[in-house]
Amino acid sequence: MHPILSDPRKLLSYAALLLAAGAGFGTLLVWAESATWMQALAFAPPVVVCFGFLLLSDYALARAWDRGQRARPVLLLYHAGNLAFKGLAAYGLALLWSEALGILGGPELVFSITRRQGALFVASGSALALLSMLAHQLLLTVEQVHLAEHRATESLLHAREAELQMLRAQINPHFLFNSLNSISALTSIDPAAARDMTVLLAQFFRQTLALSERKKIPLAEEIALLESYLAIEKIRFGDKLGVALELSAEARQALLPPLILQPLIENAVKHGVRNCPAGGRINLRALVRAGHLFVAVENPLPLALEPVAGSGLGLKNSRQRLASLYADQARITWEAQAGRFLVELVLPLEFEADQP
């Protein structure tokens, strides 16, 4: 369907434009002393409106022609035939409405069309048809550009979603394998602790499944996930593992991707606390500043350990997930120095009320 016909506002605007054009045409007839005001206003607007809606058929013709991809000689013949038809149609509409006015309104409304005026109708109709064809070709070009942009955007979104699903699929098994290894080690040492760890692991995965369909969650919910994870690791490390949370009230409500912090905490336990003879404390801080959410994860690092090169799965996945979701609007950085390892995330500030 023509875009004008499918939109009531566009249809009314087009009809008003045609009526204005018809009034202008009638005024020209009066100025040329070819008709009285009554004859001109009774004749010109209906003819112009009917012809204007006839021109809308060029949209369907242009779409059919684009799909056909005809040769140039056939193309010229097609355009010539369309111009001739529209010119004769303009003349025919004028004659028919002139006769109808004589029947409906009497001789005083009849606008007699001379041979010269008939030729002008044919020429004017052909000229308007040419403009209509050019306008509809331009409209089709614009539609095709918008359609291509829409398809490109959809393809990009599907690609990003597939990438995110892949990254999530990598994160969960990575944590699961580590947890199962811990349970296996505890089975022979402390069966009760192994049982508790299994229950906590099941609870953790129930939480992650509940959030798996959501693209972003409040930081408070992410912290609840981390607490479940840390409860599992606490069974393994006991008092060697300490955690300190410093979260502003506003930061707690800010949105971030689910499980974006879990691999960072896992790295802090695996590469930091576990390798320190006396254990250590993991510090997690979050605050809002300058329209962004700032999150920092800091853990102890044995001095004899080489600085982390940043090639671990958790850090790489976190960087890729942020790039897929936020492009260059978010970043993650890390550094190791003076026996501490620090990871910092900066995300655009979003709240649930801002989501569509």
C-alpha positions in Angstrom: 0.0 0.0 0.0 1.1 3.5 -0.7 2.6 5.2 2.4 0.2 8.1 2.0 -2.9 5.8 1.9 -1.7 3.8 4.9 -1.3 6.8 7.2 -4.5 8.9 7.9 -2.6 12.0 8.8 -0.6 11.8 5.5 -3.8 11.1 3.6 -5.5 14.2 5.0 -2.5 16.3 4.4 -2.3 15.1 0.8 -6.0 15.7 0.2 -5.7 19.2 1.6 -2.8 19.9 -0.7 -4.8 18.7 -3.7 -7.7 20.9 -2.7 -5.4 23.9 -2.4 -3.9 23.1 -5.8 -7.4 22.8 -7.3 -8.3 26.2 -5.9 -5.2 27.6 -7.4 -6.0 26.1 -10.8 -9.5 27.5 -10.6 -8.0 31.0 -9.8 -5.9 30.7 -13.0 -8.9 29.9 -15.0 -10.7 33.0 -13.7 -7.6 35.2 -14.3 -7.4 33.8 -17.9 -11.1 34.8 -18.3 -11.9 31.2 -19.2 -14.5 30.7 -16.5 -16.5 32.5 -13.8 -15.6 32.0 -10.1 -18.6 29.6 -9.7 -17.6 27.5 -12.7 -13.9 27.5 -11.8 -14.5 26.4 -8.2 -17.0 23.7 -9.2 -14.7 22.4 -11.9 -11.1 22.6 -10.9 -10.8 21.2 -7.3 -12.6 17.8 -8.1 -10.6 17.3 -11.3 -7.3 18.0 -9.5 -8.2 15.8 -6.5 -9.1 12.8 -8.8 -6.0 13.2 -10.9 -3.8 13.6 -7.8 -5.0 10.3 -6.4 -4.6 8.7 -9.8 -0.9 9.7 -9.6 -0.5 7.6 -6.5 -0.7 4.5 -8.8 2.9 5.3 -9.9 4.1 3.9 -6.5 2.9 0.4 -7.3 4.2 0.7 -10.9 7.6 1.8 -9.7 7.8 -1.1 -7.2 6.8 -3.6 -9.9 9.3 -2.1 -12.2 12.1 -2.4 -9.7 11.4 -6.1 -9.2 11.3 -6.7 -13.0 14.7 -5.0 -13.9 13.7 -4.5 -17.6 16.0 -3.5 -20.4 16.5 0.2 -21.3 14.4 0.2 -24.5 11.5 -1.4 -22.6 12.0 1.1 -19.8 11.7 4.1 -22.2 8.6 2.6 -23.8 7.1 2.0 -20.3 7.7 5.6 -19.2 6.4 7.0 -22.5 3.3 5.0 -22.3 2.7 6.0 -18.7 3.1 9.7 -19.5 0.7 9.4 -22.5 -1.8 7.6 -20.4 -1.7 10.1 -17.6 -2.0 13.0 -20.0 -5.1 11.5 -21.7 -6.5 10.6 -18.3 -6.2 14.3 -17.2 -8.1 15.3 -20.3 -10.7 12.6 -19.9 -11.3 13.5 -16.3 -11.8 17.1 -17.3 -14.3 16.2 -20.0 -16.3 13.8 -17.8 -16.6 16.2 -14.9 -17.6 19.0 -17.3 -20.4 16.9 -18.6 -21.4 15.8 -15.1 -21.6 19.5 -14.0 -24.0 20.1 -16.8 -26.2 17.3 -15.6 -26.0 18.0 -11.9 -25.8 21.7 -11.7 -27.2 23.1 -14.9 -25.6 25.2 -17.7 -24.4 27.9 -15.4 -21.8 25.5 -13.9 -20.6 24.0 -17.2 -17.0 24.7 -18.0 -16.6 24.3 -21.8 -13.2 22.9 -22.8 -11.8 24.2 -26.0 -9.4 22.2 -28.2 -6.5 24.3 -27.1 -7.4 23.8 -23.4 -7.7 20.1 -24.1 -4.1 20.1 -25.4 -3.0 21.9 -22.3 -4.7 19.3 -20.1 -2.9 16.5 -21.9 0.5 18.3 -21.6 0.0 19.3 -18.0 -1.1 15.7 -17.1 2.0 14.3 -18.7 4.3 16.8 -17.0 2.7 16.0 -13.6 3.0 12.3 -14.3 6.7 12.7 -15.0 7.2 14.5 -11.7 5.2 11.8 -10.0 7.4 9.1 -11.4 10.6 10.8 -10.4 9.1 11.4 -6.9 8.1 7.8 -6.4 11.5 6.5 -7.6 13.1 8.8 -5.0 10.7 7.5 -2.4 11.5 3.9 -3.2 15.2 4.7 -3.0 14.7 6.2 0.5 12.7 3.2 1.6 15.3 0.8 0.4 18.0 2.7 2.2 16.0 2.7 5.4 15.2 -1.0 4.9 18.9 -1.8 4.5 19.8 0.2 7.6 17.1 -1.6 9.6 18.4 -5.0 8.4 21.9 -4.0 9.2 20.9 -2.9 12.7 18.9 -6.2 13.2 21.9 -8.2 12.1 24.2 -6.3 14.4 21.8 -6.9 17.4 21.5 -10.6 16.6 25.3 -10.9 16.3 25.8 -9.1 19.7 23.1 -11.2 21.3 24.7 -14.4 20.0 28.1 -13.2 21.3 26.7 -12.4 24.7 25.0 -15.8 24.9 28.3 -17.5 24.1 30.2 -15.5 26.7 27.6 -16.3 29.3 27.8 -20.0 28.4 31.6 -19.8 29.0 31.3 -18.1 32.3 28.9 -20.5 34.0 30.9 -23.7 33.2 34.1 -22.0 34.2 32.8 -21.3 37.7 31.0 -24.7 37.8 34.2 -26.7 37.1 36.1 -24.8 39.8 33.3 -25.4 42.3 33.0 -29.1 41.5 36.7 -29.4 42.0 36.4 -27.8 45.4 33.5 -30.1 46.3 35.6 -33.1 45.2 38.5 -32.0 47.4 36.2 -31.5 50.4 34.5 -34.8 50.1 37.3 -36.8 51.7 38.3 -34.0 54.1 35.0 -32.6 55.3 31.9 -34.4 54.0 29.5 -32.0 55.8 31.2 -29.0 54.2 31.1 -30.7 50.8 27.3 -31.2 51.3 26.8 -27.6 52.3 28.8 -26.4 49.4 26.7 -28.5 47.0 23.5 -26.9 48.4 24.9 -23.4 48.1 26.0 -24.2 44.5 22.5 -25.3 43.6 21.1 -22.1 45.1 23.6 -20.0 43.2 22.6 -21.5 39.9 18.9 -21.1 40.7 19.6 -17.4 41.1 21.5 -17.1 37.8 18.8 -19.0 35.9 16.2 -16.6 37.3 18.1 -13.7 35.9 19.3 -15.3 32.7 16.5 -13.7 30.6 17.4 -10.1 31.8 20.0 -8.1 30.0 20.7 -5.9 32.9 20.0 -6.0 36.7 20.5 -3.6 39.6 23.9 -3.8 41.3 22.1 -4.9 44.5 20.9 -8.1 42.8 24.4 -8.7 41.4 25.8 -8.3 45.0 23.2 -10.9 46.1 24.7 -13.3 43.5 28.2 -12.6 44.7 27.2 -13.2 48.3 26.0 -16.7 47.3 29.2 -17.3 45.4 31.3 -16.1 48.3 29.4 -18.3 50.7 30.5 -21.3 48.6 34.2 -20.1 48.7 33.9 -19.3 52.4 33.4 -23.0 53.1 36.7 -23.8 51.3 38.8 -21.0 52.6 37.2 -20.2 56.0 38.7 -17.2 57.8 41.4 -16.8 55.1 38.7 -15.2 52.9 37.5 -11.7 53.9 35.2 -9.4 52.0 34.4 -5.7 52.4 31.7 -4.0 50.5 31.4 -0.2 50.1 28.4 0.6 48.0 26.6 3.9 47.8 22.8 3.9 47.9 22.5 5.2 44.4 25.1 2.7 43.0 23.0 -0.2 44.5 20.1 0.8 42.1 22.3 1.3 39.0 22.0 -1.3 36.3 24.8 -3.6 34.9 25.0 -6.9 33.0 24.3 -9.9 35.2 27.3 -11.9 36.3 29.7 -9.2 35.1 31.3 -9.0 38.6 31.3 -12.7 39.5 34.4 -13.7 37.3 36.3 -10.7 38.8 35.6 -11.9 42.3 36.5 -15.5 41.2 39.8 -14.2 39.9 40.4 -12.3 43.1 39.9 -15.6 45.1 41.7 -17.9 42.7 44.8 -15.7 41.9 44.9 -13.6 45.0 43.5 -14.9 48.3 44.3 -18.5 47.5 48.0 -17.8 46.8 48.5 -15.7 50.0 49.6 -17.8 53.0 47.6 -15.7 55.4 44.7 -15.2 53.0 43.4 -11.7 52.5 40.4 -9.4 52.0 38.6 -8.6 48.8 37.4 -5.0 48.6 34.5 -4.1 46.3 33.6 -0.5 46.0 30.8 1.1 43.9 29.8 4.7 43.5 28.1 7.1 41.1 29.9 10.0 39.6 29.5 12.2 36.6 26.7 10.1 35.0 28.6 6.8 35.3 28.8 3.8 37.6 32.3 3.2 39.0 33.0 -0.3 40.4 36.4 -1.4 41.7 37.5 -4.9 42.9 40.7 -5.1 44.8 42.4 -8.2 46.2 45.8 -9.1 47.8 48.5 -10.4 45.5 51.6 -12.4 46.7 54.7 -10.3 46.0 56.5 -13.2 44.5 53.7 -13.7 41.9 54.3 -12.2 38.5 51.8 -9.4 37.5 48.7 -10.7 35.9 48.9 -10.2 32.1 45.2 -9.9 31.6 44.8 -12.9 29.4 42.4 -14.8 31.8 39.0 -15.9 30.6 37.1 -13.9 33.2 38.8 -10.5 32.3 38.6 -11.2 28.6 34.9 -12.1 28.7 34.1 -9.1 30.9 35.8 -6.8 28.3 34.0 -8.4 25.4 30.6 -8.3 27.1 31.0 -4.6 27.9 32.1 -3.9 24.3 29.0 -5.7 23.0 26.6 -4.0 25.3 28.0 -0.5 25.5 30.5 -0.2 22.6 33.0 2.5 23.7 30.8 4.0 26.4 32.1 1.5 29.0 35.6 0.3 29.9 37.4 -2.2 32.2 41.0 -1.8 33.3 43.3 -3.7 35.6 46.7 -3.4 37.2 48.9 -5.2 39.6 51.3 -3.3 42.0 52.6 -3.2 45.5 51.0 -6.6 46.4 47.5 -5.6 45.3 45.5 -6.3 42.1 42.9 -3.8 41.1 40.1 -4.1 38.5 38.0 -1.0 37.7 34.8 -0.9 35.6 33.1 2.3 34.3 29.6 1.9 33.0 27.0 4.4 31.7 24.6 5.2 34.6 21.2 3.5 34.0 18.3 2.8 36.2 15.2 0.5 35.8 13.0 3.5 35.4 15.0 4.5 32.3 14.5 1.2 30.5 11.8 0.9 27.8 
